[in-house]
Every structure is written in C-alpha cells, then in structure tokens.
Amino acid sequence: MSGYNLIPIRNRPEASPGLGVGISVGDARRFQLAGDWRRDFERAGKAADAWSAGAEVLLLDALPLRAGWLRDDIRGGSFWSAGLGYLAPGPGLAVDVSWRQGVETPKDRTLVAALKIFIATPQ
C-alpha cells in the first residue's frame, strides 16, 4: 500500500493525491499472479480508479510467459498485454519482448524489447 502527493501543493491537477494497493502471490520463480488498484482522489475534479491484473509463468526454466489486463479510468481506457522472454542458462543474460494493446483505441499500442544483463556481486 502506498500514498502519493499527500502534501498539499499549488498545482493540484498535475499532482492529484492518491492511494495504491497491490498484491502478488506465487513462488517467486515459476509462477506469479499480481493485482493492483490505484485511486486518484481529485483527478479532473473527481475520484478515478485504475485496476490491473497479471500473471507470469516460467516454462522450461528459460521462457517467462506473461499476460495482463488494465482498466484505467485515470488516464482512460482498457488495455491487454502479453510478453515472452528468454533466460540464458546460468547468471548473466535475459531478453524480453512485450506488447500492450488498447481495447477502445486499437491504435494505442506499444511494443517493448529489453535486454537484461545480470552482474554477480561478491558475497
């Protein structure tokens, strides 16, 4: 749970006070389910919410597969997303590709690719 923009400021429309709550369950390696709720209390003169849920499963110890859903009344719209990754054997390298698609606005879409490099630290 977290609160944000809780201290009064001059530019309230740009920094609406809000609250966020999230939960995640899983084994931190092979399977995760997550959900979030966020409320902006004064966005455009009224309260607005955003709800999201997602899941990830690790296949064959090397392929993370992800899917999610977002209903965002704060910025407007609903979105689905999907992603796939590859974890190289041993420590060091991962690649991820994901897609986010607007439901009400089909031209609202995002493709993301990421290269992750993990550096081992001495213990």
C-alpha positions as CSV (number, residue, x, y, z in Angstrom):
1,M,0.0,0.0,0.0
2,S,1.3,3.5,-0.8
3,G,0.0,7.0,-0.8
4,Y,1.3,9.7,-3.1
5,N,1.1,13.5,-3.4
6,L,-0.3,13.7,0.1
7,I,1.3,17.0,0.9
8,P,-0.7,20.0,-0.4
9,I,0.9,21.7,-3.4
10,R,0.0,24.6,-5.6
11,N,-0.5,22.6,-8.8
12,R,-3.1,20.0,-7.7
13,P,-4.4,19.0,-11.1
14,E,-0.9,17.8,-12.1
15,A,-0.3,16.0,-8.8
16,S,-3.6,14.6,-7.5
17,P,-3.4,12.9,-4.1
18,G,-3.9,9.1,-4.4
19,L,-3.6,5.7,-2.9
20,G,-2.3,2.4,-4.4
21,V,-2.7,-1.2,-3.2
22,G,-1.1,-4.2,-4.7
23,I,-0.9,-7.9,-4.0
24,S,1.3,-10.7,-5.6
25,V,1.2,-14.4,-4.9
26,G,3.4,-17.1,-6.3
27,D,6.6,-18.9,-5.6
28,A,8.9,-16.0,-6.8
29,R,10.4,-18.2,-9.6
30,R,8.0,-20.3,-11.6
31,F,4.6,-18.7,-11.1
32,Q,3.2,-15.2,-10.2
33,L,-0.2,-13.7,-10.0
34,A,-0.5,-9.9,-9.3
35,G,-3.3,-7.4,-8.9
36,D,-3.2,-3.6,-8.3
37,W,-5.7,-0.9,-7.5
38,R,-5.0,2.8,-7.7
39,R,-7.2,5.8,-6.8
40,D,-6.6,9.4,-7.7
41,F,-8.8,11.4,-5.4
42,E,-9.0,14.7,-7.3
43,R,-8.3,13.8,-11.0
44,A,-10.4,16.2,-13.2
45,G,-12.4,17.2,-10.1
46,K,-13.5,13.7,-9.1
47,A,-12.1,10.4,-7.9
48,A,-10.8,8.0,-10.6
49,D,-9.6,4.4,-10.4
50,A,-7.3,2.1,-12.2
51,W,-7.4,-1.7,-11.9
52,S,-4.8,-4.2,-13.2
53,A,-4.1,-7.9,-13.0
54,G,-1.4,-10.1,-14.5
55,A,0.2,-13.5,-14.5
56,E,3.6,-14.9,-15.3
57,V,4.7,-18.5,-15.6
58,L,8.2,-19.7,-16.3
59,L,8.3,-22.6,-18.8
60,L,11.3,-25.0,-19.1
61,D,13.3,-22.8,-16.6
62,A,14.0,-20.4,-19.5
63,L,10.9,-18.9,-21.0
64,P,8.8,-16.4,-19.0
65,L,5.3,-16.0,-20.4
66,R,3.3,-13.1,-19.2
67,A,-0.3,-11.7,-19.7
68,G,-2.1,-8.8,-18.2
69,W,-5.2,-6.5,-18.2
70,L,-5.6,-2.9,-17.2
71,R,-8.8,-0.8,-16.8
72,D,-7.6,2.8,-16.3
73,D,-10.2,5.4,-15.6
74,I,-7.5,7.8,-14.5
75,R,-5.9,8.1,-18.0
76,G,-8.8,6.5,-19.8
77,G,-9.2,3.1,-21.5
78,S,-8.6,-0.6,-21.1
79,F,-5.5,-2.5,-22.2
80,W,-4.4,-6.1,-22.6
81,S,-0.7,-7.1,-22.7
82,A,1.3,-10.1,-23.4
83,G,5.0,-10.9,-23.2
84,L,7.6,-13.6,-23.7
85,G,11.2,-13.8,-22.6
86,Y,14.3,-15.9,-22.7
87,L,16.6,-16.5,-19.8
88,A,20.1,-17.7,-20.8
89,P,21.5,-20.6,-18.8
90,G,23.5,-19.6,-15.7
91,P,23.7,-16.0,-14.5
92,G,24.0,-13.2,-16.9
93,L,21.5,-12.5,-19.6
94,A,17.8,-12.3,-20.4
95,V,15.7,-10.9,-23.3
96,D,12.1,-9.8,-23.1
97,V,9.5,-8.7,-25.7
98,S,6.1,-7.5,-24.8
99,W,3.0,-5.9,-26.5
100,R,0.4,-3.6,-25.0
101,Q,-2.8,-3.0,-26.9
102,G,-5.7,-0.5,-26.3
103,V,-9.1,-2.1,-26.4
104,E,-11.3,1.0,-27.0
105,T,-8.5,2.6,-29.1
106,P,-6.8,-0.1,-31.2
107,K,-4.2,2.4,-32.5
108,D,-3.0,2.8,-28.9
109,R,-0.3,0.1,-28.8
110,T,3.2,-0.3,-27.5
111,L,5.9,-2.8,-28.4
112,V,8.8,-3.1,-25.9
113,A,12.0,-5.1,-26.2
114,A,14.5,-5.4,-23.3
115,L,18.0,-6.8,-22.9
116,K,18.8,-7.6,-19.2
117,I,22.3,-8.1,-18.0
118,F,22.8,-9.5,-14.5
119,I,26.1,-8.9,-12.8
120,A,27.1,-11.1,-9.9
121,T,28.3,-9.3,-6.8
122,P,30.9,-10.9,-4.4
123,Q,29.3,-12.1,-1.2
